[in-house]
Amino acid sequence: MLTCKEQVARSSDYLDGQLSFREKWMVRHHLMFCPNCRRFIRQMRLMQATLKALPEQPVEGIDDLAERLAEQRRKDNPL
Ligand SMILES: [Zn+2]
């Protein structure tokens, strides 16, 4: 059985589907018995999904947008 450290080292390859059949099996086996690593994998998967959802290029005019939103908020809630 893998140690948690070995498991973590394989996590990103596991999520990318880069592991051999044998290693994949070892990871699954470890996950079956280790709630900590299950949680870790779940968070990693979530993070990967979030990263993929982000645009590749920095969004143009994001500063303008932030500025405009801030201004809008000032108008809506004058102090
Ligand atoms: Zn573990």
PDB file of the backbone (N, CA, C, O) and the ligand in Angstrom, with CONECT records:
HET     ZN  A 101       1
ATOM      1  N   MET A   1       0.841  -1.200   0.000  1.00  0.00           N
ATOM      2  CA  MET A   1       0.000   0.000   0.000  1.00  0.00           C
ATOM      3  C   MET A   1       0.877   1.251   0.000  1.00  0.00           C
ATOM      4  O   MET A   1       1.913   1.300   0.663  1.00  0.00           O
ATOM      5  N   LEU A   2       0.445   2.254  -0.751  1.00  0.00           N
ATOM      6  CA  LEU A   2       1.191   3.508  -0.824  1.00  0.00           C
ATOM      7  C   LEU A   2       1.120   4.238   0.513  1.00  0.00           C
ATOM      8  O   LEU A   2       0.144   4.122   1.253  1.00  0.00           O
ATOM      9  N   THR A   3       2.174   4.990   0.801  1.00  0.00           N
ATOM     10  CA  THR A   3       2.074   5.916   1.925  1.00  0.00           C
ATOM     11  C   THR A   3       1.359   7.165   1.415  1.00  0.00           C
ATOM     12  O   THR A   3       1.208   7.360   0.209  1.00  0.00           O
ATOM     13  N   CYS A   4       0.922   8.003   2.348  1.00  0.00           N
ATOM     14  CA  CYS A   4       0.223   9.218   1.937  1.00  0.00           C
ATOM     15  C   CYS A   4       1.141  10.092   1.091  1.00  0.00           C
ATOM     16  O   CYS A   4       0.699  10.736   0.140  1.00  0.00           O
ATOM     17  N   LYS A   5       2.407  10.108   1.444  1.00  0.00           N
ATOM     18  CA  LYS A   5       3.364  10.916   0.707  1.00  0.00           C
ATOM     19  C   LYS A   5       3.470  10.434  -0.752  1.00  0.00           C
ATOM     20  O   LYS A   5       3.468  11.237  -1.686  1.00  0.00           O
ATOM     21  N   GLU A   6       3.562   9.126  -0.920  1.00  0.00           N
ATOM     22  CA  GLU A   6       3.643   8.566  -2.282  1.00  0.00           C
ATOM     23  C   GLU A   6       2.358   8.840  -3.045  1.00  0.00           C
ATOM     24  O   GLU A   6       2.361   9.103  -4.248  1.00  0.00           O
ATOM     25  N   GLN A   7       1.278   8.768  -2.314  1.00  0.00           N
ATOM     26  CA  GLN A   7      -0.029   9.020  -2.916  1.00  0.00           C
ATOM     27  C   GLN A   7      -0.122  10.456  -3.441  1.00  0.00           C
ATOM     28  O   GLN A   7      -0.547  10.703  -4.570  1.00  0.00           O
ATOM     29  N   VAL A   8       0.289  11.386  -2.588  1.00  0.00           N
ATOM     30  CA  VAL A   8       0.237  12.798  -2.972  1.00  0.00           C
ATOM     31  C   VAL A   8       1.121  13.051  -4.183  1.00  0.00           C
ATOM     32  O   VAL A   8       0.760  13.818  -5.076  1.00  0.00           O
ATOM     33  N   ALA A   9       2.288  12.401  -4.209  1.00  0.00           N
ATOM     34  CA  ALA A   9       3.216  12.578  -5.328  1.00  0.00           C
ATOM     35  C   ALA A   9       2.586  12.134  -6.646  1.00  0.00           C
ATOM     36  O   ALA A   9       2.933  12.653  -7.707  1.00  0.00           O
ATOM     37  N   ARG A  10       1.660  11.174  -6.583  1.00  0.00           N
ATOM     38  CA  ARG A  10       1.038  10.664  -7.801  1.00  0.00           C
ATOM     39  C   ARG A  10      -0.274  11.364  -8.139  1.00  0.00           C
ATOM     40  O   ARG A  10      -0.858  11.122  -9.196  1.00  0.00           O
ATOM     41  N   SER A  11      -0.734  12.229  -7.240  1.00  0.00           N
ATOM     42  CA  SER A  11      -2.081  12.775  -7.378  1.00  0.00           C
ATOM     43  C   SER A  11      -2.337  13.487  -8.699  1.00  0.00           C
ATOM     44  O   SER A  11      -3.352  13.247  -9.354  1.00  0.00           O
ATOM     45  N   SER A  12      -1.411  14.368  -9.090  1.00  0.00           N
ATOM     46  CA  SER A  12      -1.707  15.146 -10.298  1.00  0.00           C
ATOM     47  C   SER A  12      -1.654  14.243 -11.533  1.00  0.00           C
ATOM     48  O   SER A  12      -2.442  14.414 -12.463  1.00  0.00           O
ATOM     49  N   ASP A  13      -0.730  13.284 -11.540  1.00  0.00           N
ATOM     50  CA  ASP A  13      -0.692  12.331 -12.653  1.00  0.00           C
ATOM     51  C   ASP A  13      -1.965  11.491 -12.685  1.00  0.00           C
ATOM     52  O   ASP A  13      -2.485  11.155 -13.748  1.00  0.00           O
ATOM     53  N   TYR A  14      -2.442  11.168 -11.506  1.00  0.00           N
ATOM     54  CA  TYR A  14      -3.674  10.389 -11.417  1.00  0.00           C
ATOM     55  C   TYR A  14      -4.833  11.163 -12.039  1.00  0.00           C
ATOM     56  O   TYR A  14      -5.611  10.622 -12.825  1.00  0.00           O
ATOM     57  N   LEU A  15      -4.931  12.443 -11.669  1.00  0.00           N
ATOM     58  CA  LEU A  15      -6.026  13.268 -12.187  1.00  0.00           C
ATOM     59  C   LEU A  15      -5.881  13.514 -13.686  1.00  0.00           C
ATOM     60  O   LEU A  15      -6.874  13.668 -14.397  1.00  0.00           O
ATOM     61  N   ASP A  16      -4.644  13.549 -14.155  1.00  0.00           N
ATOM     62  CA  ASP A  16      -4.417  13.763 -15.589  1.00  0.00           C
ATOM     63  C   ASP A  16      -4.536  12.469 -16.382  1.00  0.00           C
ATOM     64  O   ASP A  16      -4.459  12.476 -17.611  1.00  0.00           O
ATOM     65  N   GLY A  17      -4.724  11.361 -15.676  1.00  0.00           N
ATOM     66  CA  GLY A  17      -4.809  10.068 -16.345  1.00  0.00           C
ATOM     67  C   GLY A  17      -3.474   9.608 -16.907  1.00  0.00           C
ATOM     68  O   GLY A  17      -3.421   8.923 -17.928  1.00  0.00           O
ATOM     69  N   GLN A  18      -2.396   9.991 -16.231  1.00  0.00           N
ATOM     70  CA  GLN A  18      -1.051   9.681 -16.727  1.00  0.00           C
ATOM     71  C   GLN A  18      -0.446   8.423 -16.098  1.00  0.00           C
ATOM     72  O   GLN A  18       0.650   8.009 -16.477  1.00  0.00           O
ATOM     73  N   LEU A  19      -1.142   7.822 -15.155  1.00  0.00           N
ATOM     74  CA  LEU A  19      -0.555   6.683 -14.448  1.00  0.00           C
ATOM     75  C   LEU A  19      -0.753   5.377 -15.207  1.00  0.00           C
ATOM     76  O   LEU A  19      -1.694   5.218 -15.985  1.00  0.00           O
ATOM     77  N   SER A  20       0.160   4.454 -14.955  1.00  0.00           N
ATOM     78  CA  SER A  20      -0.002   3.116 -15.517  1.00  0.00           C
ATOM     79  C   SER A  20      -1.167   2.431 -14.795  1.00  0.00           C
ATOM     80  O   SER A  20      -1.605   2.866 -13.730  1.00  0.00           O
ATOM     81  N   PHE A  21      -1.641   1.374 -15.393  1.00  0.00           N
ATOM     82  CA  PHE A  21      -2.763   0.645 -14.810  1.00  0.00           C
ATOM     83  C   PHE A  21      -2.467   0.244 -13.367  1.00  0.00           C
ATOM     84  O   PHE A  21      -3.314   0.386 -12.485  1.00  0.00           O
ATOM     85  N   ARG A  22      -1.264  -0.255 -13.141  1.00  0.00           N
ATOM     86  CA  ARG A  22      -0.854  -0.724 -11.819  1.00  0.00           C
ATOM     87  C   ARG A  22      -0.834   0.417 -10.800  1.00  0.00           C
ATOM     88  O   ARG A  22      -1.316   0.275  -9.677  1.00  0.00           O
ATOM     89  N   GLU A  23      -0.272   1.540 -11.214  1.00  0.00           N
ATOM     90  CA  GLU A  23      -0.192   2.685 -10.298  1.00  0.00           C
ATOM     91  C   GLU A  23      -1.570   3.268 -10.005  1.00  0.00           C
ATOM     92  O   GLU A  23      -1.870   3.675  -8.883  1.00  0.00           O
ATOM     93  N   LYS A  24      -2.390   3.294 -11.038  1.00  0.00           N
ATOM     94  CA  LYS A  24      -3.748   3.782 -10.853  1.00  0.00           C
ATOM     95  C   LYS A  24      -4.466   2.930  -9.812  1.00  0.00           C
ATOM     96  O   LYS A  24      -5.183   3.428  -8.943  1.00  0.00           O
ATOM     97  N   TRP A  25      -4.243   1.635  -9.938  1.00  0.00           N
ATOM     98  CA  TRP A  25      -4.878   0.722  -8.998  1.00  0.00           C
ATOM     99  C   TRP A  25      -4.386   0.993  -7.574  1.00  0.00           C
ATOM    100  O   TRP A  25      -5.170   0.990  -6.625  1.00  0.00           O
ATOM    101  N   MET A  26      -3.084   1.226  -7.441  1.00  0.00           N
ATOM    102  CA  MET A  26      -2.514   1.484  -6.113  1.00  0.00           C
ATOM    103  C   MET A  26      -3.085   2.766  -5.518  1.00  0.00           C
ATOM    104  O   MET A  26      -3.371   2.835  -4.322  1.00  0.00           O
ATOM    105  N   VAL A  27      -3.250   3.787  -6.373  1.00  0.00           N
ATOM    106  CA  VAL A  27      -3.822   5.056  -5.906  1.00  0.00           C
ATOM    107  C   VAL A  27      -5.265   4.829  -5.452  1.00  0.00           C
ATOM    108  O   VAL A  27      -5.663   5.275  -4.376  1.00  0.00           O
ATOM    109  N   ARG A  28      -6.042   4.133  -6.282  1.00  0.00           N
ATOM    110  CA  ARG A  28      -7.447   3.872  -5.927  1.00  0.00           C
ATOM    111  C   ARG A  28      -7.532   3.118  -4.609  1.00  0.00           C
ATOM    112  O   ARG A  28      -8.365   3.409  -3.751  1.00  0.00           O
ATOM    113  N   HIS A  29      -6.641   2.138  -4.476  1.00  0.00           N
ATOM    114  CA  HIS A  29      -6.615   1.321  -3.278  1.00  0.00           C
ATOM    115  C   HIS A  29      -6.337   2.197  -2.057  1.00  0.00           C
ATOM    116  O   HIS A  29      -6.998   2.071  -1.026  1.00  0.00           O
ATOM    117  N   HIS A  30      -5.363   3.073  -2.188  1.00  0.00           N
ATOM    118  CA  HIS A  30      -5.036   3.964  -1.083  1.00  0.00           C
ATOM    119  C   HIS A  30      -6.230   4.866  -0.740  1.00  0.00           C
ATOM    120  O   HIS A  30      -6.558   5.070   0.429  1.00  0.00           O
ATOM    121  N   LEU A  31      -6.870   5.398  -1.787  1.00  0.00           N
ATOM    122  CA  LEU A  31      -7.998   6.307  -1.568  1.00  0.00           C
ATOM    123  C   LEU A  31      -9.146   5.615  -0.838  1.00  0.00           C
ATOM    124  O   LEU A  31      -9.887   6.226  -0.067  1.00  0.00           O
ATOM    125  N   MET A  32      -9.264   4.320  -1.111  1.00  0.00           N
ATOM    126  CA  MET A  32     -10.336   3.564  -0.495  1.00  0.00           C
ATOM    127  C   MET A  32     -10.191   3.552   1.030  1.00  0.00           C
ATOM    128  O   MET A  32     -11.176   3.532   1.768  1.00  0.00           O
ATOM    129  N   PHE A  33      -8.932   3.563   1.473  1.00  0.00           N
ATOM    130  CA  PHE A  33      -8.696   3.421   2.908  1.00  0.00           C
ATOM    131  C   PHE A  33      -8.281   4.716   3.588  1.00  0.00           C
ATOM    132  O   PHE A  33      -8.151   4.755   4.812  1.00  0.00           O
ATOM    133  N   CYS A  34      -8.074   5.755   2.831  1.00  0.00           N
ATOM    134  CA  CYS A  34      -7.516   6.966   3.425  1.00  0.00           C
ATOM    135  C   CYS A  34      -8.390   8.189   3.145  1.00  0.00           C
ATOM    136  O   CYS A  34      -8.295   8.790   2.075  1.00  0.00           O
ATOM    137  N   PRO A  35      -9.234   8.552   4.097  1.00  0.00           N
ATOM    138  CA  PRO A  35     -10.130   9.704   3.907  1.00  0.00           C
ATOM    139  C   PRO A  35      -9.366  11.005   3.682  1.00  0.00           C
ATOM    140  O   PRO A  35      -9.834  11.883   2.956  1.00  0.00           O
ATOM    141  N   ASN A  36      -8.212  11.131   4.291  1.00  0.00           N
ATOM    142  CA  ASN A  36      -7.432  12.360   4.114  1.00  0.00           C
ATOM    143  C   ASN A  36      -7.044  12.563   2.665  1.00  0.00           C
ATOM    144  O   ASN A  36      -7.185  13.656   2.118  1.00  0.00           O
ATOM    145  N   CYS A  37      -6.553  11.493   2.045  1.00  0.00           N
ATOM    146  CA  CYS A  37      -6.134  11.607   0.650  1.00  0.00           C
ATOM    147  C   CYS A  37      -7.342  11.739  -0.259  1.00  0.00           C
ATOM    148  O   CYS A  37      -7.258  12.366  -1.314  1.00  0.00           O
ATOM    149  N   ARG A  38      -8.456  11.159   0.135  1.00  0.00           N
ATOM    150  CA  ARG A  38      -9.678  11.339  -0.658  1.00  0.00           C
ATOM    151  C   ARG A  38     -10.033  12.813  -0.704  1.00  0.00           C
ATOM    152  O   ARG A  38     -10.364  13.352  -1.760  1.00  0.00           O
ATOM    153  N   ARG A  39      -9.962  13.462   0.458  1.00  0.00           N
ATOM    154  CA  ARG A  39     -10.283  14.884   0.525  1.00  0.00           C
ATOM    155  C   ARG A  39      -9.279  15.677  -0.313  1.00  0.00           C
ATOM    156  O   ARG A  39      -9.640  16.606  -1.035  1.00  0.00           O
ATOM    157  N   PHE A  40      -8.018  15.284  -0.197  1.00  0.00           N
ATOM    158  CA  PHE A  40      -6.967  15.974  -0.941  1.00  0.00           C
ATOM    159  C   PHE A  40      -7.223  15.896  -2.449  1.00  0.00           C
ATOM    160  O   PHE A  40      -7.138  16.900  -3.157  1.00  0.00           O
ATOM    161  N   ILE A  41      -7.535  14.706  -2.920  1.00  0.00           N
ATOM    162  CA  ILE A  41      -7.809  14.506  -4.352  1.00  0.00           C
ATOM    163  C   ILE A  41      -9.009  15.324  -4.798  1.00  0.00           C
ATOM    164  O   ILE A  41      -9.018  15.915  -5.878  1.00  0.00           O
ATOM    165  N   ARG A  42     -10.017  15.342  -3.941  1.00  0.00           N
ATOM    166  CA  ARG A  42     -11.228  16.097  -4.306  1.00  0.00           C
ATOM    167  C   ARG A  42     -10.893  17.578  -4.462  1.00  0.00           C
ATOM    168  O   ARG A  42     -11.351  18.231  -5.400  1.00  0.00           O
ATOM    169  N   GLN A  43     -10.088  18.103  -3.531  1.00  0.00           N
ATOM    170  CA  GLN A  43      -9.719  19.517  -3.612  1.00  0.00           C
ATOM    171  C   GLN A  43      -8.872  19.793  -4.844  1.00  0.00           C
ATOM    172  O   GLN A  43      -9.030  20.818  -5.507  1.00  0.00           O
ATOM    173  N   MET A  44      -7.969  18.861  -5.139  1.00  0.00           N
ATOM    174  CA  MET A  44      -7.117  19.031  -6.315  1.00  0.00           C
ATOM    175  C   MET A  44      -7.937  19.047  -7.590  1.00  0.00           C
ATOM    176  O   MET A  44      -7.696  19.842  -8.499  1.00  0.00           O
ATOM    177  N   ARG A  45      -8.914  18.149  -7.636  1.00  0.00           N
ATOM    178  CA  ARG A  45      -9.768  18.060  -8.832  1.00  0.00           C
ATOM    179  C   ARG A  45     -10.535  19.365  -9.014  1.00  0.00           C
ATOM    180  O   ARG A  45     -10.663  19.883 -10.123  1.00  0.00           O
ATOM    181  N   LEU A  46     -11.038  19.875  -7.906  1.00  0.00           N
ATOM    182  CA  LEU A  46     -11.777  21.134  -7.917  1.00  0.00           C
ATOM    183  C   LEU A  46     -10.885  22.263  -8.413  1.00  0.00           C
ATOM    184  O   LEU A  46     -11.301  23.098  -9.217  1.00  0.00           O
ATOM    185  N   MET A  47      -9.646  22.272  -7.918  1.00  0.00           N
ATOM    186  CA  MET A  47      -8.706  23.320  -8.294  1.00  0.00           C
ATOM    187  C   MET A  47      -8.389  23.234  -9.785  1.00  0.00           C
ATOM    188  O   MET A  47      -8.335  24.253 -10.474  1.00  0.00           O
ATOM    189  N   GLN A  48      -8.182  22.022 -10.274  1.00  0.00           N
ATOM    190  CA  GLN A  48      -7.904  21.832 -11.705  1.00  0.00           C
ATOM    191  C   GLN A  48      -9.062  22.331 -12.552  1.00  0.00           C
ATOM    192  O   GLN A  48      -8.866  22.996 -13.569  1.00  0.00           O
ATOM    193  N   ALA A  49     -10.277  21.998 -12.116  1.00  0.00           N
ATOM    194  CA  ALA A  49     -11.462  22.419 -12.862  1.00  0.00           C
ATOM    195  C   ALA A  49     -11.539  23.944 -12.888  1.00  0.00           C
ATOM    196  O   ALA A  49     -11.872  24.545 -13.909  1.00  0.00           O
ATOM    197  N   THR A  50     -11.226  24.554 -11.752  1.00  0.00           N
ATOM    198  CA  THR A  50     -11.253  26.013 -11.671  1.00  0.00           C
ATOM    199  C   THR A  50     -10.221  26.613 -12.605  1.00  0.00           C
ATOM    200  O   THR A  50     -10.507  27.574 -13.319  1.00  0.00           O
ATOM    201  N   LEU A  51      -9.026  26.052 -12.603  1.00  0.00           N
ATOM    202  CA  LEU A  51      -7.964  26.572 -13.458  1.00  0.00           C
ATOM    203  C   LEU A  51      -8.333  26.447 -14.921  1.00  0.00           C
ATOM    204  O   LEU A  51      -8.059  27.345 -15.717  1.00  0.00           O
ATOM    205  N   LYS A  52      -8.958  25.326 -15.279  1.00  0.00           N
ATOM    206  CA  LYS A  52      -9.338  25.125 -16.675  1.00  0.00           C
ATOM    207  C   LYS A  52     -10.412  26.101 -17.101  1.00  0.00           C
ATOM    208  O   LYS A  52     -10.485  26.498 -18.264  1.00  0.00           O
ATOM    209  N   ALA A  53     -11.256  26.490 -16.137  1.00  0.00           N
ATOM    210  CA  ALA A  53     -12.354  27.402 -16.454  1.00  0.00           C
ATOM    211  C   ALA A  53     -11.867  28.830 -16.662  1.00  0.00           C
ATOM    212  O   ALA A  53     -12.559  29.650 -17.266  1.00  0.00           O
ATOM    213  N   LEU A  54     -10.673  29.120 -16.159  1.00  0.00           N
ATOM    214  CA  LEU A  54     -10.140  30.472 -16.319  1.00  0.00           C
ATOM    215  C   LEU A  54      -9.671  30.687 -17.747  1.00  0.00           C
ATOM    216  O   LEU A  54      -9.213  29.749 -18.400  1.00  0.00           O
ATOM    217  N   PRO A  55      -9.780  31.908 -18.233  1.00  0.00           N
ATOM    218  CA  PRO A  55      -9.281  32.196 -19.578  1.00  0.00           C
ATOM    219  C   PRO A  55      -7.762  32.081 -19.627  1.00  0.00           C
ATOM    220  O   PRO A  55      -7.073  32.374 -18.649  1.00  0.00           O
ATOM    221  N   GLU A  56      -7.249  31.650 -20.778  1.00  0.00           N
ATOM    222  CA  GLU A  56      -5.808  31.474 -20.946  1.00  0.00           C
ATOM    223  C   GLU A  56      -5.074  32.801 -20.840  1.00  0.00           C
ATOM    224  O   GLU A  56      -4.038  32.913 -20.184  1.00  0.00           O
ATOM    225  N   GLN A  57      -5.632  33.789 -21.494  1.00  0.00           N
ATOM    226  CA  GLN A  57      -5.005  35.103 -21.513  1.00  0.00           C
ATOM    227  C   GLN A  57      -5.600  35.974 -20.416  1.00  0.00           C
ATOM    228  O   GLN A  57      -6.763  35.812 -20.049  1.00  0.00           O
ATOM    229  N   PRO A  58      -4.807  36.889 -19.899  1.00  0.00           N
ATOM    230  CA  PRO A  58      -5.385  37.847 -18.949  1.00  0.00           C
ATOM    231  C   PRO A  58      -6.492  38.628 -19.634  1.00  0.00           C
ATOM    232  O   PRO A  58      -6.360  39.028 -20.791  1.00  0.00           O
ATOM    233  N   VAL A  59      -7.563  38.839 -18.924  1.00  0.00           N
ATOM    234  CA  VAL A  59      -8.695  39.551 -19.504  1.00  0.00           C
ATOM    235  C   VAL A  59      -8.331  41.016 -19.698  1.00  0.00           C
ATOM    236  O   VAL A  59      -7.854  41.683 -18.779  1.00  0.00           O
ATOM    237  N   GLU A  60      -8.563  41.497 -20.898  1.00  0.00           N
ATOM    238  CA  GLU A  60      -8.250  42.899 -21.179  1.00  0.00           C
ATOM    239  C   GLU A  60      -9.262  43.804 -20.505  1.00  0.00           C
ATOM    240  O   GLU A  60     -10.452  43.496 -20.436  1.00  0.00           O
ATOM    241  N   GLY A  61      -8.774  44.908 -20.020  1.00  0.00           N
ATOM    242  CA  GLY A  61      -9.661  45.901 -19.442  1.00  0.00           C
ATOM    243  C   GLY A  61     -10.252  45.509 -18.105  1.00  0.00           C
ATOM    244  O   GLY A  61     -11.253  46.077 -17.670  1.00  0.00           O
ATOM    245  N   ILE A  62      -9.621  44.518 -17.442  1.00  0.00           N
ATOM    246  CA  ILE A  62     -10.167  44.082 -16.156  1.00  0.00           C
ATOM    247  C   ILE A  62     -10.080  45.199 -15.120  1.00  0.00           C
ATOM    248  O   ILE A  62     -10.928  45.306 -14.234  1.00  0.00           O
ATOM    249  N   ASP A  63      -9.048  46.026 -15.242  1.00  0.00           N
ATOM    250  CA  ASP A  63      -8.903  47.147 -14.309  1.00  0.00           C
ATOM    251  C   ASP A  63     -10.024  48.158 -14.513  1.00  0.00           C
ATOM    252  O   ASP A  63     -10.605  48.673 -13.558  1.00  0.00           O
ATOM    253  N   ASP A  64     -10.315  48.429 -15.796  1.00  0.00           N
ATOM    254  CA  ASP A  64     -11.413  49.342 -16.106  1.00  0.00           C
ATOM    255  C   ASP A  64     -12.713  48.827 -15.516  1.00  0.00           C
ATOM    256  O   ASP A  64     -13.499  49.570 -14.928  1.00  0.00           O
ATOM    257  N   LEU A  65     -12.905  47.553 -15.691  1.00  0.00           N
ATOM    258  CA  LEU A  65     -14.131  46.934 -15.212  1.00  0.00           C
ATOM    259  C   LEU A  65     -14.237  47.077 -13.698  1.00  0.00           C
ATOM    260  O   LEU A  65     -15.286  47.456 -13.177  1.00  0.00           O
ATOM    261  N   ALA A  66     -13.162  46.777 -13.003  1.00  0.00           N
ATOM    262  CA  ALA A  66     -13.143  46.887 -11.540  1.00  0.00           C
ATOM    263  C   ALA A  66     -13.441  48.321 -11.124  1.00  0.00           C
ATOM    264  O   ALA A  66     -14.193  48.586 -10.186  1.00  0.00           O
ATOM    265  N   GLU A  67     -12.815  49.235 -11.866  1.00  0.00           N
ATOM    266  CA  GLU A  67     -13.007  50.663 -11.585  1.00  0.00           C
ATOM    267  C   GLU A  67     -14.475  51.044 -11.740  1.00  0.00           C
ATOM    268  O   GLU A  67     -15.056  51.719 -10.890  1.00  0.00           O
ATOM    269  N   ARG A  68     -15.054  50.597 -12.842  1.00  0.00           N
ATOM    270  CA  ARG A  68     -16.444  50.935 -13.129  1.00  0.00           C
ATOM    271  C   ARG A  68     -17.378  50.348 -12.071  1.00  0.00           C
ATOM    272  O   ARG A  68     -18.325  50.999 -11.629  1.00  0.00           O
ATOM    273  N   LEU A  69     -17.094  49.111 -11.674  1.00  0.00           N
ATOM    274  CA  LEU A  69     -17.927  48.466 -10.657  1.00  0.00           C
ATOM    275  C   LEU A  69     -17.835  49.222  -9.332  1.00  0.00           C
ATOM    276  O   LEU A  69     -18.831  49.413  -8.635  1.00  0.00           O
ATOM    277  N   ALA A  70     -16.628  49.640  -9.006  1.00  0.00           N
ATOM    278  CA  ALA A  70     -16.420  50.375  -7.760  1.00  0.00           C
ATOM    279  C   ALA A  70     -17.201  51.687  -7.795  1.00  0.00           C
ATOM    280  O   ALA A  70     -17.819  52.093  -6.811  1.00  0.00           O
ATOM    281  N   GLU A  71     -17.152  52.332  -8.953  1.00  0.00           N
ATOM    282  CA  GLU A  71     -17.853  53.603  -9.115  1.00  0.00           C
ATOM    283  C   GLU A  71     -19.364  53.408  -8.988  1.00  0.00           C
ATOM    284  O   GLU A  71     -20.068  54.178  -8.336  1.00  0.00           O
ATOM    285  N   GLN A  72     -19.827  52.337  -9.646  1.00  0.00           N
ATOM    286  CA  GLN A  72     -21.241  51.995  -9.586  1.00  0.00           C
ATOM    287  C   GLN A  72     -21.673  51.807  -8.133  1.00  0.00           C
ATOM    288  O   GLN A  72     -22.735  52.270  -7.717  1.00  0.00           O
ATOM    289  N   ARG A  73     -20.816  51.110  -7.367  1.00  0.00           N
ATOM    290  CA  ARG A  73     -21.168  50.833  -5.985  1.00  0.00           C
ATOM    291  C   ARG A  73     -21.221  52.132  -5.180  1.00  0.00           C
ATOM    292  O   ARG A  73     -22.064  52.302  -4.299  1.00  0.00           O
ATOM    293  N   ARG A  74     -20.306  53.038  -5.502  1.00  0.00           N
ATOM    294  CA  ARG A  74     -20.309  54.321  -4.797  1.00  0.00           C
ATOM    295  C   ARG A  74     -21.613  55.075  -5.066  1.00  0.00           C
ATOM    296  O   ARG A  74     -22.176  55.710  -4.175  1.00  0.00           O
ATOM    297  N   LYS A  75     -22.079  54.990  -6.319  1.00  0.00           N
ATOM    298  CA  LYS A  75     -23.323  55.673  -6.672  1.00  0.00           C
ATOM    299  C   LYS A  75     -24.519  55.051  -5.969  1.00  0.00           C
ATOM    300  O   LYS A  75     -25.424  55.737  -5.494  1.00  0.00           O
ATOM    301  N   ASP A  76     -24.485  53.683  -5.921  1.00  0.00           N
ATOM    302  CA  ASP A  76     -25.606  52.982  -5.301  1.00  0.00           C
ATOM    303  C   ASP A  76     -25.658  53.220  -3.802  1.00  0.00           C
ATOM    304  O   ASP A  76     -26.739  53.335  -3.224  1.00  0.00           O
ATOM    305  N   ASN A  77     -24.497  53.293  -3.174  1.00  0.00           N
ATOM    306  CA  ASN A  77     -24.443  53.454  -1.728  1.00  0.00           C
ATOM    307  C   ASN A  77     -23.631  54.691  -1.344  1.00  0.00           C
ATOM    308  O   ASN A  77     -22.515  54.572  -0.838  1.00  0.00           O
ATOM    309  N   PRO A  78     -24.186  55.865  -1.582  1.00  0.00           N
ATOM    310  CA  PRO A  78     -23.428  57.065  -1.181  1.00  0.00           C
ATOM    311  C   PRO A  78     -23.356  57.125   0.340  1.00  0.00           C
ATOM    312  O   PRO A  78     -24.357  56.971   1.040  1.00  0.00           O
ATOM    313  N   LEU A  79     -22.136  57.355   0.827  1.00  0.00           N
ATOM    314  CA  LEU A  79     -22.009  57.371   2.291  1.00  0.00           C
ATOM    315  C   LEU A  79     -22.223  58.781   2.846  1.00  0.00           C
ATOM    316  O   LEU A  79     -22.154  58.984   4.058  1.00  0.00           O
TER     317      LEU A  79
HETATM  318 ZN    ZN A 101      -3.405   8.815   2.434  1.00  0.00          ZN2+
END
